[in-house]
């Protein structure tokens, strides 16, 4: 079924077509086109136990074979196929297979525990799930055993030597013929979940058109160029775009199974990588590892940095090492709204998130959705060809769009006289740790389950490497035995992803509140800033 765009004017869509940003082609057809044009494009996956690599032609052929297997299992166009995998070749094959079938791919961040995984599978109605049996310290089979009843989930496929009763091994999938199906480029092609202001993950729907627009916009019709390095997990929009850059553009890709700064420095030198991306955590680690290992990073044309607060000191350190650091801004809903370019002045790359990508538009609005005067700070309302189609939750759609297809981002910013965007604050109540959004409300609800906790607020604690870490601010009974260790144990028992667990703990007698009783987070952050030095000397992760 075609998913209706939210009131995007027809004349605007026609403009996107004329710019070459809006293609009337499905992901499956675009992948077949890329495999013909760039059959030898290499995908290299680095893992702790060794590297694996394959050409685009090989991955595409394996994907078509897997699509036949899925069809033999009864999966059809429009069905949701979920995967919770670290970066691996099977991951890339799944992208190809699901696109060829006309189904919807749901990549899930591999560190999500049974709490988040169960919510996502239930909300999406996924009919198939692919997981490894075990990866590093994660026992995926134990995770599956802790899931709630999921009536829609028909097939669980395990990449490994064994599979529990009722599940299938990847190696034992049936053979089948891939059907020749007509796939609507306006239908759901990918579904990703991100945390927001609510406790439940938000389902973000992308189509073939929006994903192709995101990849085509920066190229302006040019060839994809040299190798890229991808540090992101595939459940993250940036990780999915790394795999799609190889699958749809024939871009040579070097992908890390999981982040390893020393390996990244060595791979950049070995493959003459021209571009990579990440957060301050990735960039700081890369610079330190290159120095320690004596690796040459001179091939890097630019390092795109975003997904969290970017300290100017990190950009300055990159510049000193000869790497052009380019800040950017986007979200799962609209992956790249703006970005700096290597030739932009240093002060712009230090203090702004760049100019708008081709086809993207931006308004600065007040709480009522009215435009503010030029130079004012306000909420970003955005639209563009790579904007998502909708949320899976109709209530979120009603609250997130202005007439004309303008998406309210929940971020605060301003545009300078030269057209550069600067993000100055966030309206939505989230913490961004290492590029991952964390719902403050979700953390607070979990903290309130602890004995002796009378009230809780979760805020982002500034951190040069991770951008922010989760800080739990509590009002507790005097005799309550609440510690960082006790909080960690509760979060583990509840099956919550580890990165959401508070790493700082502060006790207060009362919170600053609005007349209606809501905690004033901005005032709370200012109140605690004086304690930063003291807390930073306390329990460290």
Secondary structure, DSSP 8 states (H G I E B T S, - for coil): -B---SS--HHHHHHHHHTT------HHHHHHHHHHH-TT-EEEEEETTEEEEEEHHHHHHHHHHHHHHHHHTT--TT-EEEEE--S-HHHHHHHHHHHHHT-EEEE--TT--HHHHHHHHHHHT-SEEEEESEETTEEHHHHHHTS---TT--EEEEESS---TT-EEGGG------------TTBEEEEEEE--SSSS-EEEEEEHHHHHHHHHHTTTT----S-EEE-S-TTSHHHHHHHHHHHHH---EEEESS--HHHHHHHHHHHT--EEEE-HHHHHHHHHHHHHHT---TT--EEEE-SS---HHHHHHHHHTT--EEEEE--SSBS-SEE--TTS-HHHHHH---EE-TT-EEEEE-TTS-B--TT--EEEEEE-TTB--EESSHHHHHHHEETTTEEEEEEEEEE-TTS-EEEEEESS-EEEETTEEEEHHHHHHHHTTSTTEEEEEEEEEEETTTEEEEEEEEEE-TT----HHHHHHHHHHTT--GGGS-SEEEE-S---B-TTS-B-HHHHHHHHHTTHHHHHTS---
